[in-house]
C-alpha cells in the first residue's frame, strides 16, 4: 500500500471470504494391529482419513510427525519405516493417496 496508495481502496472483482473449519471425526470399520492389516486398511480408507492422520495430526497434536509414523515407530518398533512415511510430501501425492504410503510400506516389509 505504501508503493501504490490507490490499491488500498481498489475494489476487487470478487470478494475474498475468510473461512474457518471444524474437524468431524467419524470412525471407520478398519483397524490395524500389524503391518499387513495397516497396508490392507490403507487401500480402503478415503483421502479424508489420510488427511486427518497425516496432515491434521501435526496440528492437532502439535507434533513434527503424523499418526501413521507415530504408531509405526512406537507400537511396531519400525522407526526407519516411520521416518520414510514421515518424509512423504503428501501434497505431491494427493491425487494418488493412499497409494504412496502403501508403496513405502510394502517396499519395507
KETORSE-812464 format. One record per residue (C-alpha): residue number from 1; x, y, z. Coordinates in steps of 0.25 Angstrom, whole numbers, plus 5000, padded with zeros to 4 digits. Layout:
BEGIN
@n = NUM x = X y = Y z = Z
...
This chain:
BEGIN
@n = 1 x = 5000 y = 5000 z = 5000
@n = 2 x = 5012 y = 5009 z = 5002
@n = 3 x = 5016 y = 5008 z = 4988
@n = 4 x = 5002 y = 5009 z = 4982
@n = 5 x = 4993 y = 5017 z = 4990
@n = 6 x = 4981 y = 5015 z = 4980
@n = 7 x = 4982 y = 5000 z = 4983
@n = 8 x = 4977 y = 5002 z = 4997
@n = 9 x = 4963 y = 5005 z = 4993
@n = 10 x = 4962 y = 4998 z = 4979
@n = 11 x = 4950 y = 4988 z = 4979
@n = 12 x = 4953 y = 4974 z = 4976
@n = 13 x = 4945 y = 4967 z = 4965
@n = 14 x = 4941 y = 4957 z = 4975
@n = 15 x = 4941 y = 4957 z = 4990
@n = 16 x = 4950 y = 4948 z = 4998
@n = 17 x = 4943 y = 4941 z = 5008
@n = 18 x = 4951 y = 4936 z = 5020
@n = 19 x = 4947 y = 4923 z = 5026
@n = 20 x = 4949 y = 4914 z = 5038
@n = 21 x = 4948 y = 4899 z = 5039
@n = 22 x = 4944 y = 4889 z = 5049
@n = 23 x = 4948 y = 4874 z = 5049
@n = 24 x = 4938 y = 4864 z = 5050
@n = 25 x = 4943 y = 4850 z = 5053
@n = 26 x = 4936 y = 4838 z = 5048
@n = 27 x = 4941 y = 4825 z = 5052
@n = 28 x = 4943 y = 4815 z = 5041
@n = 29 x = 4942 y = 4800 z = 5042
@n = 30 x = 4957 y = 4798 z = 5039
@n = 31 x = 4967 y = 4795 z = 5050
@n = 32 x = 4981 y = 4791 z = 5048
@n = 33 x = 4988 y = 4782 z = 5058
@n = 34 x = 5000 y = 4779 z = 5050
@n = 35 x = 5007 y = 4783 z = 5037
@n = 36 x = 4999 y = 4774 z = 5028
@n = 37 x = 4986 y = 4780 z = 5034
@n = 38 x = 4991 y = 4794 z = 5032
@n = 39 x = 4994 y = 4792 z = 5018
@n = 40 x = 4981 y = 4786 z = 5015
@n = 41 x = 4973 y = 4797 z = 5022
@n = 42 x = 4981 y = 4808 z = 5014
@n = 43 x = 4975 y = 4802 z = 5002
@n = 44 x = 4961 y = 4804 z = 5007
@n = 45 x = 4962 y = 4818 z = 5014
@n = 46 x = 4958 y = 4831 z = 5008
@n = 47 x = 4966 y = 4843 z = 5005
@n = 48 x = 4959 y = 4849 z = 5017
@n = 49 x = 4965 y = 4839 z = 5027
@n = 50 x = 4979 y = 4841 z = 5020
@n = 51 x = 4977 y = 4856 z = 5023
@n = 52 x = 4973 y = 4854 z = 5037
@n = 53 x = 4984 y = 4845 z = 5041
@n = 54 x = 4995 y = 4851 z = 5032
@n = 55 x = 4993 y = 4866 z = 5032
@n = 56 x = 4983 y = 4869 z = 5043
@n = 57 x = 4991 y = 4861 z = 5053
@n = 58 x = 5002 y = 4870 z = 5053
@n = 59 x = 4993 y = 4882 z = 5056
@n = 60 x = 4984 y = 4874 z = 5066
@n = 61 x = 4995 y = 4868 z = 5074
@n = 62 x = 5006 y = 4879 z = 5071
@n = 63 x = 5015 y = 4869 z = 5066
@n = 64 x = 5026 y = 4869 z = 5055
@n = 65 x = 5021 y = 4855 z = 5050
@n = 66 x = 5008 y = 4848 z = 5047
@n = 67 x = 4999 y = 4838 z = 5053
@n = 68 x = 5004 y = 4827 z = 5044
@n = 69 x = 5019 y = 4829 z = 5047
@n = 70 x = 5016 y = 4831 z = 5062
@n = 71 x = 5009 y = 4817 z = 5062
@n = 72 x = 5019 y = 4810 z = 5053
@n = 73 x = 5030 y = 4815 z = 5062
@n = 74 x = 5024 y = 4814 z = 5076
@n = 75 x = 5016 y = 4801 z = 5074
@n = 76 x = 5022 y = 4793 z = 5064
@n = 77 x = 5037 y = 4798 z = 5066
@n = 78 x = 5038 y = 4801 z = 5051
@n = 79 x = 5046 y = 4814 z = 5053
@n = 80 x = 5052 y = 4814 z = 5039
@n = 81 x = 5039 y = 4812 z = 5032
@n = 82 x = 5032 y = 4822 z = 5041
@n = 83 x = 5043 y = 4832 z = 5036
@n = 84 x = 5041 y = 4829 z = 5022
@n = 85 x = 5026 y = 4831 z = 5023
@n = 86 x = 5028 y = 4844 z = 5031
@n = 87 x = 5036 y = 4850 z = 5019
@n = 88 x = 5026 y = 4847 z = 5008
@n = 89 x = 5021 y = 4860 z = 5002
@n = 90 x = 5007 y = 4857 z = 5003
@n = 91 x = 5003 y = 4870 z = 4995
@n = 92 x = 5010 y = 4864 z = 4983
@n = 93 x = 5002 y = 4851 z = 4984
@n = 94 x = 4988 y = 4855 z = 4988
@n = 95 x = 4982 y = 4850 z = 4975
@n = 96 x = 4988 y = 4836 z = 4977
@n = 97 x = 4986 y = 4835 z = 4992
@n = 98 x = 4987 y = 4826 z = 4999
@n = 99 x = 4996 y = 4818 z = 4989
@n = 100 x = 5009 y = 4826 z = 4993
@n = 101 x = 5008 y = 4821 z = 5007
@n = 102 x = 5005 y = 4806 z = 5002
@n = 103 x = 5017 y = 4806 z = 4993
@n = 104 x = 5026 y = 4811 z = 5004
@n = 105 x = 5021 y = 4801 z = 5014
@n = 106 x = 5021 y = 4789 z = 5004
@n = 107 x = 5035 y = 4792 z = 5000
@n = 108 x = 5040 y = 4792 z = 5014
@n = 109 x = 5032 y = 4779 z = 5018
